[in-house]
Amino acid sequence: DTIEALKNELEQRSEEIQCVVSSKNTALNTLYFGETQMPKLNDYADGVDTLEFLVRIS
């Protein structure tokens, strides 16, 4: 299959997938091996900005 087909599959399953790991630099939104447990400041769990969420509910 193609990268485009894989991209579509990943988009359809986005609620089930936390991250995609690859050793190759691709057009997909992937992380390299060893980076999955090293979040950056703008990486939010499940795409939710925790501080913004807490401010909204308080």
Buried (B, 14 or more C-beta within 10 A) or exposed (E): EEEEEBBEEBEEEEEEEEEEEEEEEEEEEBBEEEEEEEEEEEEBEEEEEEEEEEEEEE
